[in-house]
Amino acid sequence: MYDCIIVGAGPAGGTAAYHLAKRGRSVLILEKESLPRYKPCGGGVSPSVAEWFDFDFSPAISIKANTIRCTWKMGDPVEAELKTPEPVWMVRRDVFDHFLIQQAQKQGAELKDNTEVTGIEFQSDRWQVNTANGSFTGRYLIAADGAKGPMAKWLGFKERKRRLAGALEAEAPAQVENGHIAHFEFGMVKNGYLWNFPKADGYSIGVGTFIGGEPQDFKKILDEYGNSFGLDVKTCKQYGHALCLWNGEQKLHTDNAILAGEAACVVDPFTAEGIRPSIFTGLKAAEAIDKAVGGDINALEKYSDVINEEWGTDMAWAQKLAGLFYRFPGVGYKVGVKRPSAPQMMGKILCGQLRYGDVAGRAIKRLTPFGG
């Protein structure tokens, strides 16, 4: 019997596995795909995650972007070099996620990939996890199987507070020019933005909407955006995927089990950043499970409290900002993005140096006269 079974080998699962195994706990990671596996994602990672680990992430970073360039309908550009100690990391998720898992394996965690979970059963004080490749037993369970995974429902979280957002992404192989620039376009799509993030061997180019609204032709919008960079995204494989945005404080634990990563609906509702919050929940999940194995009967409840207080409180500000900005994006671009300090603030938020609570009050005051 394992101390903990983790379902899902993304950033949350890999982080939890690493920190639990490092503490000497027996860990099994179950992943339905074979690693390394592709995951649709812009791949921008806040360098602040490095402080939660004691190893070098360099092998998992494709390129670093130290400049943000924002546009409105591909014009009216605002460009700023980030004055942060470390640029934003741009990663390929197949490489990044697998790298994290490999670090966990070095600490003693066990991986069974190409192993889809088919059901779970709670047996008085332990979980039996059934897969096509046999059954496994663990004292505790971490559900880190993403936005579309079944674990949350199986664990009884049928009414999670979440806002589902949609995104479409293409990976465009190319000779990369100006690989230090991350692009954001706010005028071509309603209720969201487009992005073009450089990698060493091409671009991750995508479109997402974050507050609902009428259906839009994502493929047409993405094609037009790609053309502006000389990219033919029609010839690239495109991936549609859901995002689980944070939508309010909620319980993230149950009997001997907790939710982490997108299964816990922690994606930033303003920027759609998902990797850093997933890693944060993985870190806190590992701390909670370690304490629970050690006999702390309140450890899992404390996990819910920590995520709600340390991440959710700031996401409440992000949600307010998103509600105003994306409903009135033209105004938001003029009074927000075009302010000289705005790209720097955006960069600091993306790099984990600033919290929304530090800047949201002033930003909302600027936007509210137009949107109130």
Secondary structure, DSSP 8 states (H G I E B T S, - for coil): -EEEEEE--SHHHHHHHHHHHHTT--EEEE-SS-SS-------EE-GGGGGG-SS--GGG--EEE-EEEEEETTEEEEEEE--SSS-EEE--HHHHHHHHHHHHHHTT-EEE-S--EEEEEE-SSSEEEEETTEEEEEEEEEE---SS-SHHHHTT-TT--EEEEEEEEEEEE---SSTTEEEEE-SSSTTEEEEEEEETTEEEEEEEESS--S---HHHHHHHHHHTTT--GGGS-EEEEEEEEE-S----EETTEEE-GGGGT-B-TTT---HHHHHHHHHHHHHHHHHHHTT-TTHHHHHHHHHIIIIIHHHHHHHHHHHHHHHSHHHHIIIIITSTTHHHHHHHHHTTSS-HHHHHHHHHHHHHHHH-
